[in-house]
């Protein structure tokens, strides 16, 4: 992806569906919990929008930096490590709530505790972990006061 056009057509379609349908999307993510995450580019300083699957964890939302099991971390993960203040958009099928949050990479022990729950609900993430030698990070998004 080039900096001038950072979002793929696929992701752009997901974002359009999400916003048109109160946070719900069709295949291949129909029925999944999807959010829109806006990070600040680590190098560019520009807003970067990414649709992601998520899991609720109490008051937090967890997102997974799988990048489909690629050997490197996704750009959005590098962005939030550099600039942990993010914008989250979540919907219930009727309305979309948008708020600022702080992104925190879970420490190894906590990540290892939640990983089995994540892969039980979303087995694809277990498959992605098997494809790569890097530890796929889990990131907590905590709403700012």
N, CA, C and O atoms as a GROMACS GRO file, in nm:
protein
  580
    1UNK      N    1   0.084  -0.119   0.000
    1UNK     CA    2   0.000   0.000   0.000
    1UNK      C    3   0.088   0.124   0.000
    1UNK      O    4   0.187   0.132   0.072
    2UNK      N    5   0.051   0.218  -0.078
    2UNK     CA    6   0.126   0.343  -0.081
    2UNK      C    7   0.068   0.440   0.020
    2UNK      O    8  -0.049   0.429   0.059
    3UNK      N    9   0.148   0.536   0.062
    3UNK     CA   10   0.100   0.635   0.158
    3UNK      C   11  -0.011   0.721   0.099
    3UNK      O   12  -0.094   0.773   0.173
    4UNK      N   13  -0.013   0.738  -0.034
    4UNK     CA   14  -0.115   0.822  -0.093
    4UNK      C   15  -0.251   0.752  -0.096
    4UNK      O   16  -0.354   0.819  -0.104
    5UNK      N   17  -0.253   0.619  -0.091
    5UNK     CA   18  -0.378   0.544  -0.092
    5UNK      C   19  -0.367   0.429   0.006
    5UNK      O   20  -0.356   0.313  -0.035
    6UNK      N   21  -0.371   0.459   0.138
    6UNK     CA   22  -0.339   0.358   0.237
    6UNK      C   23  -0.445   0.250   0.257
    6UNK      O   24  -0.413   0.146   0.314
    7UNK      N   25  -0.570   0.271   0.213
    7UNK     CA   26  -0.674   0.173   0.238
    7UNK      C   27  -0.703   0.094   0.110
    7UNK      O   28  -0.723   0.151   0.004
    8UNK      N   29  -0.704  -0.039   0.124
    8UNK     CA   30  -0.734  -0.123   0.008
    8UNK      C   31  -0.881  -0.108  -0.030
    8UNK      O   32  -0.964  -0.064   0.050
    9UNK      N   33  -0.912  -0.145  -0.153
    9UNK     CA   34  -1.052  -0.143  -0.198
    9UNK      C   35  -1.137  -0.234  -0.111
    9UNK      O   36  -1.252  -0.203  -0.080
   10UNK      N   37  -1.080  -0.350  -0.072
   10UNK     CA   38  -1.152  -0.444   0.014
   10UNK      C   39  -1.192  -0.376   0.145
   10UNK      O   40  -1.308  -0.380   0.186
   11UNK      N   41  -1.092  -0.314   0.212
   11UNK     CA   42  -1.122  -0.247   0.339
   11UNK      C   43  -1.217  -0.130   0.320
   11UNK      O   44  -1.303  -0.106   0.404
   12UNK      N   45  -1.202  -0.058   0.210
   12UNK     CA   46  -1.292   0.055   0.183
   12UNK      C   47  -1.436   0.005   0.174
   12UNK      O   48  -1.527   0.070   0.225
   13UNK      N   49  -1.458  -0.110   0.110
   13UNK     CA   50  -1.592  -0.168   0.100
   13UNK      C   51  -1.647  -0.205   0.236
   13UNK      O   52  -1.765  -0.184   0.263
   14UNK      N   53  -1.562  -0.261   0.323
   14UNK     CA   54  -1.605  -0.296   0.460
   14UNK      C   55  -1.646  -0.170   0.535
   14UNK      O   56  -1.749  -0.168   0.602
   15UNK      N   57  -1.566  -0.064   0.525
   15UNK     CA   58  -1.596   0.062   0.593
   15UNK      C   59  -1.730   0.117   0.543
   15UNK      O   60  -1.812   0.162   0.623
   16UNK      N   61  -1.751   0.115   0.412
   16UNK     CA   62  -1.877   0.166   0.357
   16UNK      C   63  -1.996   0.087   0.408
   16UNK      O   64  -2.098   0.145   0.445
   17UNK      N   65  -1.985  -0.046   0.410
   17UNK     CA   66  -2.094  -0.130   0.463
   17UNK      C   67  -2.119  -0.100   0.610
   17UNK      O   68  -2.233  -0.084   0.653
   18UNK      N   69  -2.011  -0.091   0.687
   18UNK     CA   70  -2.019  -0.065   0.830
   18UNK      C   71  -2.096   0.064   0.855
   18UNK      O   72  -2.190   0.066   0.936
   19UNK      N   73  -2.059   0.169   0.788
   19UNK     CA   74  -2.121   0.300   0.810
   19UNK      C   75  -2.263   0.305   0.757
   19UNK      O   76  -2.347   0.377   0.812
   20UNK      N   77  -2.293   0.231   0.652
   20UNK     CA   78  -2.428   0.231   0.595
   20UNK      C   79  -2.525   0.146   0.676
   20UNK      O   80  -2.647   0.164   0.667
   21UNK      N   81  -2.472   0.051   0.755
   21UNK     CA   82  -2.556  -0.046   0.824
   21UNK      C   83  -2.539  -0.046   0.976
   21UNK      O   84  -2.554  -0.150   1.040
   22UNK      N   85  -2.507   0.069   1.032
   22UNK     CA   86  -2.498   0.080   1.178
   22UNK      C   87  -2.395  -0.009   1.242
   22UNK      O   88  -2.411  -0.051   1.356
   23UNK      N   89  -2.288  -0.039   1.168
   23UNK     CA   90  -2.181  -0.118   1.226
   23UNK      C   91  -2.183  -0.265   1.188
   23UNK      O   92  -2.098  -0.341   1.235
   24UNK      N   93  -2.275  -0.306   1.105
   24UNK     CA   94  -2.281  -0.445   1.059
   24UNK      C   95  -2.232  -0.454   0.915
   24UNK      O   96  -2.248  -0.360   0.837
   25UNK      N   97  -2.173  -0.568   0.881
   25UNK     CA   98  -2.123  -0.589   0.746
   25UNK      C   99  -2.165  -0.728   0.698
   25UNK      O  100  -2.205  -0.814   0.776
   26UNK      N  101  -2.155  -0.747   0.567
   26UNK     CA  102  -2.189  -0.875   0.508
   26UNK      C  103  -2.067  -0.965   0.494
   26UNK      O  104  -1.964  -0.941   0.557
   27UNK      N  105  -2.079  -1.070   0.411
   27UNK     CA  106  -1.968  -1.163   0.392
   27UNK      C  107  -1.842  -1.089   0.348
   27UNK      O  108  -1.852  -0.989   0.277
   28UNK      N  109  -1.725  -1.135   0.387
   28UNK     CA  110  -1.700  -1.258   0.462
   28UNK      C  111  -1.705  -1.239   0.614
   28UNK      O  112  -1.673  -1.332   0.688
   29UNK      N  113  -1.744  -1.121   0.660
   29UNK     CA  114  -1.743  -1.093   0.804
   29UNK      C  115  -1.883  -1.085   0.865
   29UNK      O  116  -1.900  -1.035   0.976
   30UNK      N  117  -1.983  -1.132   0.793
   30UNK     CA  118  -2.120  -1.126   0.842
   30UNK      C  119  -2.131  -1.198   0.976
   30UNK      O  120  -2.085  -1.311   0.991
   31UNK      N  121  -2.192  -1.130   1.073
   31UNK     CA  122  -2.209  -1.187   1.206
   31UNK      C  123  -2.091  -1.165   1.299
   31UNK      O  124  -2.102  -1.189   1.419
   32UNK      N  125  -1.979  -1.120   1.247
   32UNK     CA  126  -1.860  -1.095   1.330
   32UNK      C  127  -1.871  -0.957   1.395
   32UNK      O  128  -1.939  -0.868   1.344
   33UNK      N  129  -1.804  -0.942   1.508
   33UNK     CA  130  -1.792  -0.810   1.571
   33UNK      C  131  -1.684  -0.733   1.497
   33UNK      O  132  -1.566  -0.770   1.501
   34UNK      N  133  -1.725  -0.626   1.430
   34UNK     CA  134  -1.632  -0.545   1.353
   34UNK      C  135  -1.631  -0.404   1.411
   34UNK      O  136  -1.736  -0.351   1.448
   35UNK      N  137  -1.513  -0.345   1.419
   35UNK     CA  138  -1.502  -0.204   1.457
   35UNK      C  139  -1.416  -0.134   1.356
   35UNK      O  140  -1.344  -0.197   1.278
   36UNK      N  141  -1.423  -0.003   1.359
   36UNK     CA  142  -1.332   0.078   1.278
   36UNK      C  143  -1.235   0.144   1.373
   36UNK      O  144  -1.276   0.208   1.470
   37UNK      N  145  -1.107   0.128   1.346
   37UNK     CA  146  -1.001   0.184   1.429
   37UNK      C  147  -0.928   0.290   1.348
   37UNK      O  148  -0.878   0.263   1.239
   38UNK      N  149  -0.922   0.411   1.403
   38UNK     CA  150  -0.843   0.516   1.340
   38UNK      C  151  -0.720   0.539   1.425
   38UNK      O  152  -0.728   0.576   1.543
   39UNK      N  153  -0.604   0.517   1.363
   39UNK     CA  154  -0.476   0.542   1.428
   39UNK      C  155  -0.412   0.663   1.361
   39UNK      O  156  -0.459   0.711   1.258
   40UNK      N  157  -0.305   0.712   1.421
   40UNK     CA  158  -0.225   0.818   1.362
   40UNK      C  159  -0.100   0.755   1.305
   40UNK      O  160  -0.028   0.685   1.376
   41UNK      N  161  -0.075   0.779   1.178
   41UNK     CA  162   0.040   0.718   1.112
   41UNK      C  163   0.170   0.747   1.186
   41UNK      O  164   0.199   0.862   1.219
   42UNK      N  165   0.247   0.642   1.213
   42UNK     CA  166   0.372   0.658   1.287
   42UNK      C  167   0.471   0.747   1.213
   42UNK      O  168   0.545   0.823   1.275
   43UNK      N  169   0.472   0.738   1.082
   43UNK     CA  170   0.565   0.818   1.002
   43UNK      C  171   0.497   0.941   0.944
   43UNK      O  172   0.555   1.050   0.943
   44UNK      N  173   0.374   0.925   0.896
   44UNK     CA  174   0.306   1.034   0.824
   44UNK      C  175   0.236   1.132   0.916
   44UNK      O  176   0.220   1.250   0.881
   45UNK      N  177   0.193   1.084   1.035
   45UNK     CA  178   0.113   1.169   1.123
   45UNK      C  179  -0.030   1.185   1.076
   45UNK      O  180  -0.108   1.260   1.136
   46UNK      N  181  -0.067   1.114   0.968
   46UNK     CA  182  -0.201   1.124   0.911
   46UNK      C  183  -0.293   1.018   0.971
   46UNK      O  184  -0.246   0.912   1.012
   47UNK      N  185  -0.425   1.046   0.976
   47UNK     CA  186  -0.518   0.945   1.026
   47UNK      C  187  -0.523   0.824   0.932
   47UNK      O  188  -0.523   0.839   0.810
   48UNK      N  189  -0.527   0.706   0.990
   48UNK     CA  190  -0.532   0.580   0.916
   48UNK      C  191  -0.648   0.497   0.969
   48UNK      O  192  -0.652   0.466   1.088
   49UNK      N  193  -0.741   0.462   0.882
   49UNK     CA  194  -0.863   0.391   0.920
   49UNK      C  195  -0.852   0.244   0.881
   49UNK      O  196  -0.818   0.213   0.767
   50UNK      N  197  -0.882   0.155   0.975
   50UNK     CA  198  -0.874   0.012   0.951
   50UNK      C  199  -0.994  -0.059   1.013
   50UNK      O  200  -1.022  -0.039   1.132
   51UNK      N  201  -1.066  -0.142   0.937
   51UNK     CA  202  -1.169  -0.226   0.997
   51UNK      C  203  -1.103  -0.349   1.061
   51UNK      O  204  -1.015  -0.411   1.001
   52UNK      N  205  -1.147  -0.384   1.181
   52UNK     CA  206  -1.090  -0.498   1.253
   52UNK      C  207  -1.198  -0.579   1.322
   52UNK      O  208  -1.302  -0.525   1.360
   53UNK      N  209  -1.174  -0.707   1.337
   53UNK     CA  210  -1.258  -0.793   1.419
   53UNK      C  211  -1.216  -0.769   1.564
   53UNK      O  212  -1.099  -0.746   1.592
   54UNK      N  213  -1.313  -0.774   1.656
   54UNK     CA  214  -1.279  -0.751   1.796
   54UNK      C  215  -1.353  -0.847   1.887
   54UNK      O  216  -1.446  -0.917   1.847
   55UNK      N  217  -1.307  -0.849   2.013
   55UNK     CA  218  -1.370  -0.927   2.120
   55UNK      C  219  -1.383  -0.836   2.241
   55UNK      O  220  -1.288  -0.766   2.277
   56UNK      N  221  -1.498  -0.836   2.302
   56UNK     CA  222  -1.517  -0.757   2.425
   56UNK      C  223  -1.449  -0.829   2.541
   56UNK      O  224  -1.446  -0.952   2.548
   57UNK      N  225  -1.395  -0.749   2.632
   57UNK     CA  226  -1.329  -0.802   2.752
   57UNK      C  227  -1.361  -0.704   2.864
   57UNK      O  228  -1.283  -0.613   2.892
   58UNK      N  229  -1.475  -0.724   2.929
   58UNK     CA  230  -1.520  -0.630   3.031
   58UNK      C  231  -1.546  -0.495   2.968
   58UNK      O  232  -1.622  -0.485   2.871
   59UNK      N  233  -1.485  -0.391   3.022
   59UNK     CA  234  -1.502  -0.256   2.968
   59UNK      C  235  -1.410  -0.228   2.850
   59UNK      O  236  -1.418  -0.122   2.787
   60UNK      N  237  -1.324  -0.323   2.820
   60UNK     CA  238  -1.228  -0.302   2.712
   60UNK      C  239  -1.272  -0.378   2.586
   60UNK      O  240  -1.357  -0.466   2.590
   61UNK      N  241  -1.210  -0.339   2.477
   61UNK     CA  242  -1.223  -0.412   2.352
   61UNK      C  243  -1.084  -0.463   2.316
   61UNK      O  244  -0.986  -0.390   2.326
   62UNK      N  245  -1.077  -0.589   2.274
   62UNK     CA  246  -0.950  -0.648   2.233
   62UNK      C  247  -0.947  -0.662   2.082
   62UNK      O  248  -1.043  -0.710   2.021
   63UNK      N  249  -0.837  -0.620   2.021
   63UNK     CA  250  -0.812  -0.642   1.880
   63UNK      C  251  -0.682  -0.719   1.866
   63UNK      O  252  -0.596  -0.715   1.955
   64UNK      N  253  -0.668  -0.789   1.755
   64UNK     CA  254  -0.558  -0.881   1.737
   64UNK      C  255  -0.475  -0.839   1.617
   64UNK      O  256  -0.528  -0.820   1.508
   65UNK      N  257  -0.346  -0.826   1.636
   65UNK     CA  258  -0.255  -0.783   1.530
   65UNK      C  259  -0.204  -0.900   1.447
   65UNK      O  260  -0.083  -0.922   1.438
   66UNK      N  261  -0.296  -0.973   1.385
   66UNK     CA  262  -0.258  -1.097   1.316
   66UNK      C  263  -0.194  -1.074   1.179
   66UNK      O  264  -0.099  -1.144   1.143
   67UNK      N  265  -0.245  -0.979   1.104
   67UNK     CA  266  -0.200  -0.952   0.967
   67UNK      C  267  -0.203  -1.081   0.885
   67UNK      O  268  -0.117  -1.105   0.800
   68UNK      N  269  -0.306  -1.164   0.913
   68UNK     CA  270  -0.324  -1.289   0.839
   68UNK      C  271  -0.211  -1.388   0.857
   68UNK      O  272  -0.194  -1.478   0.775
   69UNK      N  273  -0.134  -1.374   0.964
   69UNK     CA  274  -0.022  -1.464   0.989
   69UNK      C  275   0.105  -1.424   0.916
   69UNK      O  276   0.199  -1.503   0.906
   70UNK      N  277   0.108  -1.301   0.864
   70UNK     CA  278   0.229  -1.252   0.795
   70UNK      C  279   0.346  -1.243   0.893
   70UNK      O  280   0.325  -1.237   1.014
   71UNK      N  281   0.469  -1.243   0.841
   71UNK     CA  282   0.586  -1.239   0.929
   71UNK      C  283   0.608  -1.105   0.998
   71UNK      O  284   0.688  -1.097   1.092
   72UNK      N  285   0.539  -1.000   0.954
   72UNK     CA  286   0.556  -0.869   1.018
   72UNK      C  287   0.423  -0.820   1.074
   72UNK      O  288   0.316  -0.869   1.038
   73UNK      N  289   0.432  -0.724   1.164
   73UNK     CA  290   0.312  -0.666   1.224
   73UNK      C  291   0.238  -0.578   1.122
   73UNK      O  292   0.300  -0.522   1.032
   74UNK      N  293   0.106  -0.567   1.138
   74UNK     CA  294   0.030  -0.477   1.050
   74UNK      C  295   0.065  -0.331   1.079
   74UNK      O  296   0.104  -0.296   1.190
   75UNK      N  297   0.049  -0.246   0.977
   75UNK     CA  298   0.082  -0.104   0.991
   75UNK      C  299   0.003  -0.040   1.104
   75UNK      O  300   0.058   0.043   1.178
   76UNK      N  301  -0.125  -0.076   1.121
   76UNK     CA  302  -0.205  -0.012   1.225
   76UNK      C  303  -0.147  -0.040   1.364
   76UNK      O  304  -0.157   0.045   1.453
   77UNK      N  305  -0.086  -0.157   1.382
   77UNK     CA  306  -0.025  -0.191   1.510
   77UNK      C  307   0.097  -0.103   1.536
   77UNK      O  308   0.116  -0.053   1.646
   78UNK      N  309   0.180  -0.086   1.433
   78UNK     CA  310   0.297   0.001   1.447
   78UNK      C  311   0.253   0.144   1.477
   78UNK      O  312   0.317   0.214   1.555
   79UNK      N  313   0.144   0.187   1.414
   79UNK     CA  314   0.092   0.322   1.438
   79UNK      C  315   0.049   0.340   1.583
   79UNK      O  316   0.083   0.441   1.645
   80UNK      N  317  -0.027   0.245   1.637
   80UNK     CA  318  -0.077   0.266   1.774
   80UNK      C  319   0.033   0.250   1.878
   80UNK      O  320   0.022   0.304   1.988
   81UNK      N  321   0.138   0.175   1.845
   81UNK     CA  322   0.252   0.171   1.938
   81UNK      C  323   0.319   0.307   1.944
   81UNK      O  324   0.364   0.349   2.050
   82UNK      N  325   0.326   0.376   1.831
   82UNK     CA  326   0.387   0.509   1.827
   82UNK      C  327   0.294   0.615   1.884
   82UNK      O  328   0.339   0.710   1.948
   83UNK      N  329   0.164   0.600   1.861
   83UNK     CA  330   0.062   0.697   1.903
   83UNK      C  331  -0.057   0.621   1.961
   83UNK      O  332  -0.150   0.589   1.886
   84UNK      N  333  -0.057   0.591   2.091
   84UNK     CA  334  -0.160   0.503   2.148
   84UNK      C  335  -0.300   0.562   2.161
   84UNK      O  336  -0.394   0.490   2.195
   85UNK      N  337  -0.318   0.691   2.134
   85UNK     CA  338  -0.452   0.748   2.136
   85UNK      C  339  -0.516   0.720   2.001
   85UNK      O  340  -0.464   0.760   1.897
   86UNK      N  341  -0.630   0.651   2.003
   86UNK     CA  342  -0.698   0.607   1.881
   86UNK      C  343  -0.845   0.646   1.887
   86UNK      O  344  -0.896   0.686   1.992
   87UNK      N  345  -0.912   0.633   1.774
   87UNK     CA  346  -1.057   0.651   1.769
   87UNK      C  347  -1.119   0.517   1.733
   87UNK      O  348  -1.074   0.450   1.640
   88UNK      N  349  -1.223   0.480   1.808
   88UNK     CA  350  -1.293   0.354   1.788
   88UNK      C  351  -1.435   0.385   1.743
   88UNK      O  352  -1.499   0.475   1.797
   89UNK      N  353  -1.483   0.310   1.645
   89UNK     CA  354  -1.623   0.317   1.604
   89UNK      C  355  -1.680   0.176   1.614
   89UNK      O  356  -1.630   0.083   1.550
   90UNK      N  357  -1.786   0.161   1.694
   90UNK     CA  358  -1.855   0.033   1.707
   90UNK      C  359  -2.004   0.056   1.684
   90UNK      O  360  -2.056   0.163   1.717
   91UNK      N  361  -2.071  -0.044   1.629
   91UNK     CA  362  -2.213  -0.030   1.600
   91UNK      C  363  -2.292  -0.150   1.647
   91UNK      O  364  -2.238  -0.259   1.669
   92UNK      N  365  -2.423  -0.129   1.663
   92UNK     CA  366  -2.512  -0.236   1.707
   92UNK      C  367  -2.612  -0.276   1.598
   92UNK      O  368  -2.708  -0.348   1.626
   93UNK      N  369  -2.590  -0.230   1.477
   93UNK     CA  370  -2.681  -0.257   1.368
   93UNK      C  371  -2.779  -0.144   1.345
   93UNK      O  372  -2.847  -0.139   1.242
   94UNK      N  373  -2.788  -0.054   1.441
   94UNK     CA  374  -2.877   0.062   1.427
   94UNK      C  375  -2.797   0.192   1.434
   94UNK      O  376  -2.814   0.281   1.350
   95UNK      N  377  -2.711   0.202   1.534
   95UNK     CA  378  -2.632   0.323   1.551
   95UNK      C  379  -2.484   0.288   1.568
   95UNK      O  380  -2.449   0.177   1.606
   96UNK      N  381  -2.402   0.385   1.539
   96UNK     CA  382  -2.257   0.371   1.554
   96UNK      C  383  -2.211   0.466   1.662
   96UNK      O  384  -2.242   0.586   1.660
   97UNK      N  385  -2.137   0.412   1.757
   97UNK     CA  386  -2.079   0.495   1.863
   97UNK      C  387  -1.932   0.517   1.828
   97UNK      O  388  -1.861   0.424   1.791
   98UNK      N  389  -1.889   0.641   1.842
   98UNK     CA  390  -1.751   0.679   1.811
   98UNK      C  391  -1.691   0.740   1.937
   98UNK      O  392  -1.752   0.829   1.997
   99UNK      N  393  -1.573   0.695   1.976
   99UNK     CA  394  -1.508   0.750   2.094
   99UNK      C  395  -1.357   0.736   2.086
   99UNK      O  396  -1.304   0.656   2.010
  100UNK      N  397  -1.289   0.817   2.167
  100UNK     CA  398  -1.144   0.811   2.178
  100UNK      C  399  -1.107   0.705   2.281
  100UNK      O  400  -1.175   0.689   2.382
  101UNK      N  401  -0.999   0.635   2.253
  101UNK     CA  402  -0.953   0.529   2.343
  101UNK      C  403  -0.801   0.530   2.347
  101UNK      O  404  -0.734   0.591   2.264
  102UNK      N  405  -0.748   0.458   2.446
  102UNK     CA  406  -0.605   0.437   2.456
  102UNK      C  407  -0.576   0.291   2.426
  102UNK      O  408  -0.638   0.202   2.484
  103UNK      N  409  -0.483   0.266   2.337
  103UNK     CA  410  -0.444   0.131   2.297
  103UNK      C  411  -0.325   0.086   2.380
  103UNK      O  412  -0.225   0.158   2.391
  104UNK      N  413  -0.336  -0.032   2.439
  104UNK     CA  414  -0.230  -0.089   2.520
  104UNK      C  415  -0.203  -0.231   2.474
  104UNK      O  416  -0.294  -0.314   2.471
  105UNK      N  417  -0.080  -0.260   2.439
  105UNK     CA  418  -0.043  -0.396   2.401
  105UNK      C  419  -0.041  -0.480   2.529
  105UNK      O  420   0.024  -0.443   2.627
  106UNK      N  421  -0.114  -0.593   2.528
  106UNK     CA  422  -0.117  -0.676   2.648
  106UNK      C  423   0.021  -0.737   2.673
  106UNK      O  424   0.086  -0.786   2.581
  107UNK      N  425   0.064  -0.734   2.800
  107UNK     CA  426   0.189  -0.801   2.834
  107UNK      C  427   0.175  -0.952   2.809
  107UNK      O  428   0.063  -1.004   2.806
  108UNK      N  429   0.286  -1.020   2.790
  108UNK     CA  430   0.285  -1.162   2.753
  108UNK      C  431   0.193  -1.248   2.840
  108UNK      O  432   0.114  -1.326   2.786
  109UNK      N  433   0.200  -1.233   2.971
  109UNK     CA  434   0.121  -1.319   3.059
  109UNK      C  435  -0.028  -1.298   3.036
  109UNK      O  436  -0.103  -1.395   3.024
  110UNK      N  437  -0.072  -1.172   3.028
  110UNK     CA  438  -0.214  -1.144   3.006
  110UNK      C  439  -0.256  -1.189   2.865
  110UNK      O  440  -0.365  -1.242   2.847
  111UNK      N  441  -0.170  -1.167   2.768
  111UNK     CA  442  -0.200  -1.211   2.631
  111UNK      C  443  -0.220  -1.362   2.629
  111UNK      O  444  -0.313  -1.411   2.566
  112UNK      N  445  -0.132  -1.434   2.697
  112UNK     CA  446  -0.140  -1.580   2.699
  112UNK      C  447  -0.265  -1.629   2.771
  112UNK      O  448  -0.313  -1.738   2.741
  113UNK      N  449  -0.318  -1.551   2.865
  113UNK     CA  450  -0.442  -1.588   2.935
  113UNK      C  451  -0.564  -1.570   2.845
  113UNK      O  452  -0.657  -1.651   2.850
  114UNK      N  453  -0.566  -1.464   2.764
  114UNK     CA  454  -0.685  -1.438   2.680
  114UNK      C  455  -0.677  -1.509   2.545
  114UNK      O  456  -0.780  -1.528   2.481
  115UNK      N  457  -0.559  -1.548   2.500
  115UNK     CA  458  -0.544  -1.609   2.368
  115UNK      C  459  -0.635  -1.731   2.346
  115UNK      O  460  -0.697  -1.741   2.241
  116UNK      N  461  -0.644  -1.824   2.443
  116UNK     CA  462  -0.733  -1.940   2.421
  116UNK      C  463  -0.880  -1.899   2.405
  116UNK      O  464  -0.954  -1.963   2.329
  117UNK      N  465  -0.923  -1.795   2.473
  117UNK     CA  466  -1.061  -1.747   2.457
  117UNK      C  467  -1.081  -1.689   2.317
  117UNK      O  468  -1.185  -1.711   2.254
  118UNK      N  469  -0.982  -1.615   2.270
  118UNK     CA  470  -0.990  -1.555   2.136
  118UNK      C  471  -0.997  -1.664   2.031
  118UNK      O  472  -1.083  -1.659   1.943
  119UNK      N  473  -0.908  -1.763   2.040
  119UNK     CA  474  -0.904  -1.866   1.936
  119UNK      C  475  -1.022  -1.962   1.946
  119UNK      O  476  -1.059  -2.024   1.847
  120UNK      N  477  -1.082  -1.975   2.064
  120UNK     CA  478  -1.203  -2.058   2.076
  120UNK      C  479  -1.319  -1.992   2.002
  120UNK      O  480  -1.398  -2.061   1.936
  121UNK      N  481  -1.329  -1.859   2.011
  121UNK     CA  482  -1.436  -1.786   1.943
  121UNK      C  483  -1.406  -1.761   1.796
  121UNK      O  484  -1.496  -1.758   1.713
  122UNK      N  485  -1.278  -1.742   1.766
  122UNK     CA  486  -1.237  -1.706   1.630
  122UNK      C  487  -1.115  -1.791   1.593
  122UNK      O  488  -1.002  -1.744   1.600
  123UNK      N  489  -1.138  -1.916   1.554
  123UNK     CA  490  -1.028  -2.010   1.530
  123UNK      C  491  -0.927  -1.965   1.426
  123UNK      O  492  -0.812  -2.009   1.428
  124UNK      N  493  -0.967  -1.878   1.336
  124UNK     CA  494  -0.875  -1.830   1.234
  124UNK      C  495  -0.749  -1.769   1.293
  124UNK      O  496  -0.642  -1.778   1.234
  125UNK      N  497  -0.762  -1.705   1.412
  125UNK     CA  498  -0.645  -1.644   1.473
  125UNK      C  499  -0.543  -1.748   1.516
  125UNK      O  500  -0.423  -1.723   1.511
  126UNK      N  501  -0.590  -1.865   1.559
  126UNK     CA  502  -0.498  -1.975   1.591
  126UNK      C  503  -0.424  -2.021   1.467
  126UNK      O  504  -0.305  -2.051   1.472
  127UNK      N  505  -0.497  -2.027   1.353
  127UNK     CA  506  -0.434  -2.065   1.227
  127UNK      C  507  -0.327  -1.963   1.188
  127UNK      O  508  -0.219  -2.000   1.142
  128UNK      N  509  -0.358  -1.834   1.206
  128UNK     CA  510  -0.262  -1.729   1.172
  128UNK      C  511  -0.137  -1.741   1.259
  128UNK      O  512  -0.025  -1.724   1.209
  129UNK      N  513  -0.155  -1.772   1.390
  129UNK     CA  514  -0.038  -1.783   1.478
  129UNK      C  515   0.052  -1.897   1.432
  129UNK      O  516   0.174  -1.887   1.440
  130UNK      N  517  -0.010  -2.006   1.383
  130UNK     CA  518   0.069  -2.120   1.337
  130UNK      C  519   0.150  -2.087   1.212
  130UNK      O  520   0.251  -2.152   1.185
  131UNK      N  521   0.107  -1.987   1.136
  131UNK     CA  522   0.174  -1.950   1.010
  131UNK      C  523   0.295  -1.861   1.030
  131UNK      O  524   0.374  -1.842   0.938
  132UNK      N  525   0.311  -1.805   1.150
  132UNK     CA  526   0.419  -1.707   1.171
  132UNK      C  527   0.501  -1.740   1.295
  132UNK      O  528   0.452  -1.802   1.389
  133UNK      N  529   0.626  -1.697   1.294
  133UNK     CA  530   0.713  -1.717   1.410
  133UNK      C  531   0.698  -1.604   1.511
  133UNK      O  532   0.738  -1.619   1.626
  134UNK      N  533   0.639  -1.491   1.470
  134UNK     CA  534   0.621  -1.381   1.565
  134UNK      C  535   0.500  -1.412   1.654
  134UNK      O  536   0.407  -1.481   1.613
  135UNK      N  537   0.504  -1.359   1.774
  135UNK     CA  538   0.388  -1.372   1.863
  135UNK      C  539   0.288  -1.265   1.820
  135UNK      O  540   0.318  -1.146   1.820
  136UNK      N  541   0.168  -1.310   1.783
  136UNK     CA  542   0.065  -1.216   1.740
  136UNK      C  543   0.018  -1.137   1.862
  136UNK      O  544  -0.028  -1.195   1.961
  137UNK      N  545   0.030  -1.004   1.855
  137UNK     CA  546  -0.007  -0.923   1.971
  137UNK      C  547  -0.158  -0.908   1.986
  137UNK      O  548  -0.234  -0.910   1.888
  138UNK      N  549  -0.200  -0.892   2.112
  138UNK     CA  550  -0.338  -0.859   2.146
  138UNK      C  551  -0.334  -0.720   2.210
  138UNK      O  552  -0.252  -0.693   2.298
  139UNK      N  553  -0.423  -0.634   2.163
  139UNK     CA  554  -0.424  -0.495   2.204
  139UNK      C  555  -0.556  -0.462   2.271
  139UNK      O  556  -0.663  -0.492   2.216
  140UNK      N  557  -0.550  -0.401   2.389
  140UNK     CA  558  -0.670  -0.358   2.460
  140UNK      C  559  -0.697  -0.213   2.423
  140UNK      O  560  -0.608  -0.129   2.427
  141UNK      N  561  -0.823  -0.185   2.388
  141UNK     CA  562  -0.867  -0.048   2.361
  141UNK      C  563  -0.955  -0.007   2.478
  141UNK      O  564  -1.062  -0.065   2.499
  142UNK      N  565  -0.912   0.091   2.554
  142UNK     CA  566  -0.984   0.137   2.673
  142UNK      C  567  -1.034   0.277   2.649
  142UNK      O  568  -0.957   0.368   2.619
  143UNK      N  569  -1.165   0.293   2.663
  143UNK     CA  570  -1.228   0.424   2.640
  143UNK      C  571  -1.167   0.529   2.731
  143UNK      O  572  -1.148   0.505   2.850
  144UNK      N  573  -1.136   0.644   2.673
  144UNK     CA  574  -1.084   0.755   2.753
  144UNK      C  575  -1.199   0.825   2.824
  144UNK      O  576  -1.311   0.831   2.772
  145UNK      N  577  -1.171   0.879   2.943
  145UNK     CA  578  -1.274   0.945   3.024
  145UNK      C  579  -1.318   1.075   2.959
  145UNK      O  580  -1.404   1.144   3.013
   0.00000   0.00000   0.00000
